[in-house]
Amino acid sequence: MKPKYQKKIKLSKMNRRTRWAPVWVVLKKLGVGKKAHPSSVTYVRRNWRRTKLKIKPRRQRKQQLG
């Protein structure tokens, strides 16, 4: 059985994937002397204007005619 709030669960999972990396990851990857934004290290970048999540609405029962 699928959870009742499937769309919200999917949205929360996708929100976790787009967080910026911590600052120490930038130091570890690029070195001490380099300055870079933590978002350059993240795998998935998403913008609420530019790209949308393709989440289908939940399937609903058909209304019976009578």
Number of C-alpha atoms within 10 A of each C-alpha: 3 5 8 9 9 13 14 11 12 12 12 11 11 14 11 9 13 15 15 16 15 13 13 12 13 19 15 9 10 13 11 10 7 9 10 12 11 16 16 12 17 14 12 12 13 15 8 7 6 6 9 9 10 6 10 7 8 10 6 6 6 6 6 5 4 3
